[in-house]
Amino acid sequence: MTETEFRAEIALRGGQPNFVELAAEYFKAEHSHDFTARGLVLAGEFTLSFAGTAHHLVAGADFELAAGIPHTERTGAAGARLLAARFTP
């Protein structure tokens, strides 16, 4: 997915995308959010793990994670740059 496509989708859903910069070797222990997260990896690599599966994402990959889903987040040696939006259920 391109950044233009992602921005168009988010706008159609009434959202506002924001840039997120994650440091190299970033790790966030299991947690959940009270919002649905929609994201696009712009650079680097980002691993989102939930329901027993690790989803390794690189530039151009997009994801959506429903509110309340326990998950972990991790980046690689170069960190990651994401474009992300939040949607309240």
Residue pairs with C-beta under 8 A, 6 or more apart in sequence:
1 40
1 60
1 61
1 62
2 60
3 40
3 42
3 83
6 17
6 40
6 62
6 83
7 17
7 83
9 38
10 16
10 17
10 38
10 85
13 38
13 85
13 87
15 38
15 85
15 86
15 87
16 85
17 83
17 84
17 85
18 83
18 84
18 85
19 42
19 81
19 82
19 83
20 39
20 81
20 82
20 83
20 84
21 79
21 80
21 81
22 44
22 46
22 73
22 75
22 79
22 80
22 81
22 82
23 75
23 79
24 75
24 76
24 77
24 78
24 79
25 75
25 76
25 77
25 79
26 73
26 74
26 75
26 79
26 80
27 72
27 73
27 74
27 75
28 72
28 73
28 74
29 72
30 70
30 71
30 72
31 70
31 71
31 72
32 67
32 68
32 69
32 70
32 71
33 65
33 67
33 68
33 86
34 67
34 68
34 88
34 89
35 67
35 86
35 87
35 88
35 89
36 64
36 65
36 66
36 67
36 86
36 87
36 88
36 89
37 63
37 64
37 65
37 84
37 85
37 86
38 62
38 63
38 64
38 84
38 85
38 86
38 87
39 46
39 62
39 63
39 64
39 82
39 83
39 84
39 85
40 60
40 61
40 62
40 82
40 83
40 84
41 57
41 58
41 59
41 60
41 61
41 62
41 80
41 81
41 82
42 59
42 81
42 82
42 83
43 59
43 78
43 80
43 81
44 58
44 59
44 75
44 76
44 78
44 79
44 80
44 81
45 56
45 57
45 58
45 75
45 76
45 78
45 80
46 57
46 58
46 73
46 74
46 75
46 80
46 82
47 54
47 55
47 56
47 57
47 73
47 74
47 75
47 76
48 54
48 55
48 57
48 63
48 65
48 71
48 72
48 73
49 55
49 71
49 72
49 73
49 74
50 65
50 69
50 70
50 71
50 72
51 69
55 63
57 63
65 71
66 89
67 88
67 89
